[in-house]
């Protein structure tokens, strides 16, 4: 059952939210097709990733300087089949502005409060879009709830905001678990309504559990035990991502052939990986920057259905040595 909540409108309806060339995958089933999407910085990388996602007239905007609200923006972008572009608190980088203007969005979701993304940035973006929605709560936890409720108004142009009474949760201080969860939840549709995967809600570390928790990402030292139906928890962030990847087959009955590989050590290049992975029907796995994580390596080796690896980020995030290791796995 869905609960309806009122949401404050500014202008039309204002909440604040936010690869190189198109990738072609190899036909040779005996080798891994390895590609890399990276820009000159995190903002340029978000542009490169957006070029791989079909333009449906919706954009999500988030801070490139703080991961908390950006994770909610990534979930929202994934639900809306939209790219996620990054901005600074007081500036829209010129190349990002040019990309936004080129996309000519009908709707732009700006995720984060004014202390994260300023009014000046909002006004700059507002000039490029027909409607802008600012999705912002008093903290990261409320913002994640509002992002979950914002899907209906954004997708269906003014429909009532819908807050689900069944949710997935993660520790709001831990970006990797949410990163890997985002594309998985898009496929875990608990209703028959297009665009509704299970909402991903940020909660306080070891704080009160959220009512209606059906799925948890992270161990009990991160998210308290509840009556959840599913919990994805490994010995560390890398193993947790592998457990999520396994669930595509075990729980969703999906055979995936693509992995998006992101840094498990730093968030900037990885923030936009969720919408990309969802658009490619891919799972997100994590690695260290200098060497390929062992759990990630073993998962790829064991799953011969994996044909394509998309590395997200430059060599500071994921080094060429990791890329070379991947080339030896088949």
N, C-alpha and C positions, 0 to 999 in steps of 0.2 A: 504493500500500500504506500502511496506517495503522499507526502505532506506538502501543502502549499505555503510558501512564505512570501511576505511582501519585501520588495527590494527598492531602495531609494533610487529615483531616476534623476539624472542630470543631463540636460539637453534631451536627446531621444530616450536613452536609458543608459545611465552611466555607472558601470562598475569599473574598477581598474584592474585589468589584467595586463600581460603581453602574452654542386659538388664539383665542384668543378663541372665539367660537362656531364650530361645525363649518363648514368652508369649503365653499361650493358654487361650482362653476365655471360660467362663462358659456357660453352656446351660440353666441354671435356669433363666427364664425370670422374676422372682419375686425379684431377688437380683442384686446388682451391683457387678461385678467382678472387684476388685480393686487390681492393681499391682503397684509396684514402681521400677523405674530404677534409680539407683544411684551408684556412685563410690566413691572412697576415696577423690576425688577432682573433679573440673570441667573437667580436662583432662581425668581422668578415667571415668567419666560419659559419655563423648563423645564417648569413646571406647565402653561402655556398650550399648549405643544407636545404635552405628554402627553395633553391632551384630544382631540387629533386622531388618536391612535393607539388602535386597538381593544384593549380590555383582555383579555388572554389569561391573566391570573393570574401574570405574571412582570414584575418591575421590575428595572431596573439603576440603581445608585446610584454617583455619583462626586463627586469634589471639584469645587467651583466656583471654587477658588482656584489650582489647578494643572492645566494642560492635559494633561500627559503620560499619566497613568493614565486620565484622562477620555476620551481618544481610544480607548484599549483598551475602556473601558466602553461607548463609543458603538458600536464594532464588535460587541461582544458583545450589546448591546441589539438591534442591527439583525438579527443572526443569530437571536435569540430572538423577533423581532417584538414587542419590548417597548419601553416608553418609558424614557428616561434622565432621572432627576431629580438635581438637584445639592444638595449639602449643604456646610456649613463644616467645618473640622477638628474643632471642639469643640461644634458646635451643628447641630441640624436646625431650620432656620427653621420657624416655626409653620405657615405656609401650605403648606410642603413636607410637614411631618408630617401635616397634615390631608389632603393629597392622597394620601399613602401609605396612610393609614388608610382612606380612601374606596375605594381600589382593592382592598383586602383580598387582597393577593397570596398565592398559594400558595408562591411562591419569589421571594426577593429576592437579587440578586447585588450585593455591595458590593466595588467595585474600588479597590484602593489599600491601602498599608500603614498601620500604626497612627500613623506620623508624618504621614500625610496625612489619614486619617479615624480618629479616636480610638476607643478601646474604649467610651467613654460614648455616642458616636453609634451605634456598633454595637448596644449594648444598647437604646437608644431605639427603633431600627428593628426590632430582633428582636421586640419586643412586638407589632408590627403584622403579622407574617408567620408562616406555618407553618414555613418553612425559610429560613435565611439562609446564603449562600455568600460567604465572603470570598476574593477572588482577589488575591493579593499576592505579588510576588517581591521580591528584595533591591534591585531598581532597576526603572526603567520598561521596560527591555528584557526582563527575565525576566517581569515582570508581563504584558506583551503576549503572550508565549508561553503563559503559564498561562491567559490569557483565551481564547486559541485552543483550548486543550485542555478548557476548562470547558463548552463548549456541550453536549456529550453528557450529562454528569451533570445539568445544569440542565434541559435539555429532556426528557430521558428518565428523570428521577427516580432517580439513583443508578447509571446506567450507567457503565462505566469511562471515565475521561478519555481522550480520543483526541487525540494530537498528529499533525497531518498532516506528511507528508514533502515536501509541495509547498506553498510559501507565497508571499505577496506581501510586499514590504518597503518601508519608508520611513525617512527620516532622523528619528530620535526627537526631534530638536530643532526640527522644523519641522511645525507643526500643520496648515497649509493643505492639503498634499498628502494627508495621511491623512484629513482631513475629506472631501474630494471623492472619495476612493477608497472609503470605507465603503459607500455604497449601491450602487456599481458592483459591488463584490465579492460582495454578496449575490446578485446576478443571475448572477455568474460561478461557477456551481456545477460543481465538478470531480468530483462524485460523484453518485450517484442518491439520496442520503440527504437528506431534507427538513431544512433548517436548516443545511446546510453549504455556505457559500460558501468562497472561498479565504481562509485565515487571513491576517490583516494583522499583520506582525511589525515592531516597532520595532528599528532597529539603530543603532549608534553612527555618527556622521558620519565618512564615509570609513574606517570600521573594517573588520574582516573581514566579508566578505559571508556571508549565512546559507546554510547548505546547503539545497539544494532550492528555491532562489529561481527562481520561474517568472515573476514579474511585479515590476517596479520602478516606484515612483512618485517621480519626481525625477530631475534630471540627474546627470551623472557627477561634478560638483563637489559633489554632495550624497550620492550613493550610488555607490560604486565600480562600474566595469564588471565584469560577470560573464557567465555563459552564459545570461542570462535570455532567455525567449522574447518577452516584451513589456516595453517601457519607455515610460512616459508622462512626457514631459519637455518643457516649453515654456521660453521665454526667462525666464519668471517664474512665480510661483504662479497668477496669473490665467490665463495661457496654458496652464499645465499642467491646470488644471481644465477648460478648453475642450477640450483634447485628450482628457481622460477622457470628457467629454460626447459627443464625436464617436464614441467607441468603442461607445456604446450601439447605434448604428446599424451601424457598420462591423464590430464584433466580436461583439456580442450579437444583432444583427439585430432590435433593438427600435426601434420608433418611439415616442419619448417626446413627451408634450404639456405637460409641467410642469417648471418649473425652480424649485428652492429657492435663493434668493439670500442669501448670507451674507457677512459682513465678511471681507476678506482681510487686515485690519490688526490685528484683535484677536479673541481666541478666545471670551470668555465666552458671548455670545449664540449663537455658532455651534456650540458643543459638542454640542447636542442635535439638530442639523440632520440627521445621518445617519439615525437611525431614522425621522424624519419623511419624508425624501426617499424612503427605501425603501418606506414605506407608501403613498406616492403614485406609485410607479413613476417617480420624478423623478431628474434629475441635479442635482448641486450646482454652482453657479457662484459666483464671488467678485467682489467689487467694492470700490473705495475708498469711504470714508465720504461724501465730499463730491460726487464725480462718478462716473458710471457708467464702469467700466473699459472701455476701447476694445475689447479682445478679446471681452469678455463681450457688449458691445453688438452687435458684428458677428455673433457667433454667433446671437444671438436674432433679429436682422434677417434673416439668411440662412436660418433654419430656420422656415418658416411653419407647420410642424406644432406649434410651441410656442404654446400658447393661454393658459397659466396661469403666473403668476410669484408665488411665495410669498416675501415678504421676511421674514427671521428677524432679530428684534432691533429695538430702538427707534431713534430718530433720531440718537442718539449713535453707534450702530454704522453705520447706513445712513440718510442724511439724506433729508428730504422732496424735496430737489432731485434725488436719484437716482430716487426714485419718480416724479417729474414727467418725468424723461428717459425712463423706461420707457413712459410713456403716449404718447409721441410716436413710438414705433418702428413703429407700424402705422397 
